[in-house]
Amino acid sequence: MKAHTRRAVAYIVGRLVEQKDSDSVYDHDAGELFSFGGKVSSTTVDVYDYERRCAVVGSLHLLYHSGNKKEVRLEIRGSEFSGHDDDTGKPYSGSVKNGLVSIYESEGRKHFHYSV
């Protein structure tokens, strides 16, 4: 998954699981804060990535990333989530705890961390 796609997923999942309004996500690996805006609910996602200048929209389970022009599948179960990035063709999974979103990609066996 591309870094900007991971950030968008972390932002959406973090807002939903933590039930919190936020206008940014902190990428611990990049050491930077990235701005997002829009609406996130259990049925609809309509957010804008200000750094990439693109939208991520759709239902919670099937998101369309306008920057990649591909879909991102997402399923949230409590504080854990999983999905598939159609852009890279790779699955991902993760969890949310106390505002920290961890995304794991089995391809590179790497965890990525974000704060919402």
C-alpha positions in Angstrom: 0.0 0.0 0.0 1.3 3.5 -0.8 2.1 5.7 2.1 -0.7 8.2 1.3 -3.3 5.4 1.0 -2.2 4.0 4.4 -2.6 7.5 5.9 -6.1 7.8 4.5 -7.1 4.4 5.9 -5.6 5.3 9.2 -7.5 8.6 9.3 -10.8 7.0 8.5 -10.4 4.0 10.8 -9.1 6.1 13.6 -12.0 8.5 13.4 -14.6 5.7 13.4 -13.1 3.5 16.1 -12.2 6.4 18.4 -15.5 8.2 17.6 -13.6 11.5 17.4 -13.5 14.4 15.0 -10.1 15.1 13.6 -8.6 17.2 10.8 -5.3 15.4 10.6 -3.3 12.2 11.1 0.2 12.0 12.4 2.4 9.6 10.5 5.0 8.3 13.0 7.2 6.8 10.3 7.4 10.0 8.3 7.4 12.2 11.4 4.8 14.5 9.9 1.2 15.7 10.4 -1.1 15.3 7.3 -4.3 17.3 6.9 -7.7 15.7 6.1 -11.2 16.9 6.2 -14.7 15.6 5.6 -17.3 13.2 7.0 -16.9 9.7 8.3 -19.7 7.6 9.6 -20.5 3.9 9.9 -22.2 4.0 6.5 -20.6 6.8 4.5 -17.1 8.2 3.9 -16.4 11.5 2.2 -13.0 12.8 3.1 -10.4 15.0 1.4 -6.6 14.5 1.5 -5.1 18.0 1.4 -1.6 16.8 0.8 -2.5 14.6 -2.2 -5.4 16.9 -3.3 -7.8 14.0 -3.8 -10.9 12.5 -2.2 -11.6 9.2 -0.6 -15.3 8.4 -0.9 -17.8 5.6 -0.7 -19.4 3.2 1.8 -17.4 2.1 4.8 -16.7 -1.3 3.2 -15.8 -0.1 -0.3 -13.9 3.2 -0.6 -12.8 4.9 -3.9 -9.4 6.7 -3.7 -9.6 9.3 -6.5 -5.9 9.9 -6.4 -5.1 6.3 -7.2 -8.3 5.8 -9.2 -8.7 2.4 -7.4 -10.8 1.0 -4.6 -9.8 0.1 -1.1 -11.8 -2.5 0.7 -12.2 -2.1 4.5 -13.9 -4.1 7.2 -13.9 -2.9 10.8 -14.6 -5.3 13.7 -14.5 -3.5 17.0 -11.0 -2.1 17.3 -9.5 -4.3 14.6 -9.8 -3.9 10.8 -8.6 -5.6 7.6 -9.0 -5.0 3.9 -7.5 -5.1 0.5 -5.9 -2.3 -1.6 -6.8 -2.8 -5.2 -4.1 -0.3 -6.3 -1.3 -2.7 -5.1 -3.3 -5.9 -5.0 -2.2 -6.5 -1.4 -4.2 -7.2 1.8 -3.6 -5.3 5.1 -4.8 -5.5 8.6 -4.6 -3.5 11.8 -5.9 -2.2 15.1 -6.7 0.9 17.0 -6.0 1.6 20.6 -6.0 4.9 22.5 -5.9 7.0 19.3 -2.9 4.9 17.8 -3.7 3.2 14.5 -1.4 0.4 13.6 -1.5 -1.0 10.0 0.3 -4.3 9.2 1.3 -5.3 5.7 2.2 -8.9 5.4 4.1 -8.4 2.1 6.9 -6.5 3.8 6.1 -7.8 7.2 6.0 -4.2 8.5 3.9 -2.2 10.9 3.0 1.4 10.3 1.8 3.7 13.1 -0.5 6.8 13.0 -2.2 9.0 15.6 -5.6 10.6 15.0 
